[in-house]
Amino acid sequence: MALDPNTPFLSADLPEDMDVLKKALAATLSTVPGLFQPGSEQRILNLACGRADETGVLADVFGGGAGRLEIVGADIRSAEIEEASLRWKTAKDSDIQTRFHVEDGKRFLSAMSSGDRFNLTFMRHQNFWNDPALWTRMFEGGLRQLDEDGLFVITSYFDVEHDLACRKLTALGATKVADYRNVHSRELSDAPGKSIDRHIAIFRRPPPSDQGP
Ligand SMILES: C[S@@+](CC[C@H](N)C(=O)[O-])C[C@H]1O[C@@H](n2cnc3c(N)ncnc32)[C@H](O)[C@@H]1O
């Protein structure tokens, strides 16, 4: 599904980064069998989304065959969420609906009902290494809200944090179904060894019996 931004990106690198991300996500996804049913309604949860620059890419790559698409984002920073809301606001009668919440991710997830299910949980540049206790809660919540055949997708800036996050998700019972080193990711000149969307991994959620009520 095509979703164009209402306001331009301010950083000159962003359009290229989005193009690289889109190709990398499509390539990663192409290795995963049994994806969503075309024509159905899809729901995407974008956790710790910041400005959610990738919203159009998510609509395109994951909502491609959907009849209706809802993208729900949350982040603790209000200025970023305000920008996301403005940039990605859709018309009331559009087949794509977006909403962005300023909220602590743990609270946001724990307030969700068990029936509030998503086809995809996305965490771009997940930050597990920085605060394992916090991000474990976010991983648990993001996995819990997935549909039975839902996917949990992360991207990472650097190798060690990617490995740590993948290990934690596996320890939480998720199954890694794809792991992709994005060789076209843009190196960060001020942070050697880090690059934009350097790694992408896709997980399937644990069977419901492993996750408690
Ligand atoms: C590494 S940044 C990634 C942001 C965005 N996904 C991206 O790729 O540009 C981590 C994000 O986590 C958010 N964050 C930190 N603690 C949070 C919390 N408790 N609940 C929700 N978001 C949080 C930050 O505000 C920040 O936007």
The ligand as a MOL file (V3000), in Angstrom:
LIG
                    3D

  0  0  0     0  0            999 V3000
M  V30 BEGIN CTAB
M  V30 COUNTS 27 29 0 0 0
M  V30 BEGIN ATOM
M  V30 1 C 17.5510 3.9980 19.2170 0
M  V30 2 S 16.1150 5.0100 19.2600 0 CHG=1
M  V30 3 C 15.1870 4.3650 17.8800 0
M  V30 4 C 14.1240 5.3150 17.4190 0
M  V30 5 C 13.4720 4.9200 16.0950 0
M  V30 6 N 12.8700 3.6220 16.1410 0
M  V30 7 C 14.4940 5.0230 14.9730 0
M  V30 8 O 14.9360 4.0120 14.4430 0
M  V30 9 O 14.8330 6.1610 14.6210 0 CHG=-1
M  V30 10 C 15.2700 4.3610 20.6690 0
M  V30 11 C 13.9080 4.9730 20.9370 0
M  V30 12 O 13.3760 4.4150 22.1370 0
M  V30 13 C 12.5670 5.3960 22.7440 0
M  V30 14 N 12.3420 5.0110 24.1340 0
M  V30 15 C 13.2430 4.9740 25.1500 0
M  V30 16 N 12.6590 4.5430 26.2710 0
M  V30 17 C 11.3580 4.3060 25.9670 0
M  V30 18 C 10.2330 3.8520 26.7190 0
M  V30 19 N 10.3210 3.5430 28.0110 0
M  V30 20 N 9.0540 3.7200 26.0710 0
M  V30 21 C 8.9350 4.0350 24.7590 0
M  V30 22 N 9.9620 4.4650 24.0080 0
M  V30 23 C 11.1510 4.6050 24.6000 0
M  V30 24 C 13.3850 6.6610 22.5660 0
M  V30 25 O 12.5990 7.8070 22.7550 0
M  V30 26 C 13.8990 6.4730 21.1370 0
M  V30 27 O 13.0230 7.0620 20.1990 0
M  V30 END ATOM
M  V30 BEGIN BOND
M  V30 1 1 1 2
M  V30 2 1 2 3
M  V30 3 1 2 10
M  V30 4 1 3 4
M  V30 5 1 4 5
M  V30 6 1 5 6
M  V30 7 1 5 7
M  V30 8 2 7 8
M  V30 9 1 7 9
M  V30 10 1 10 11
M  V30 11 1 11 12
M  V30 12 1 11 26
M  V30 13 1 12 13
M  V30 14 1 13 14
M  V30 15 1 13 24
M  V30 16 1 14 15
M  V30 17 1 14 23
M  V30 18 2 15 16
M  V30 19 1 16 17
M  V30 20 1 17 18
M  V30 21 2 17 23
M  V30 22 1 18 19
M  V30 23 2 18 20
M  V30 24 1 20 21
M  V30 25 2 21 22
M  V30 26 1 22 23
M  V30 27 1 24 25
M  V30 28 1 24 26
M  V30 29 1 26 27
M  V30 END BOND
M  V30 END CTAB
M  END
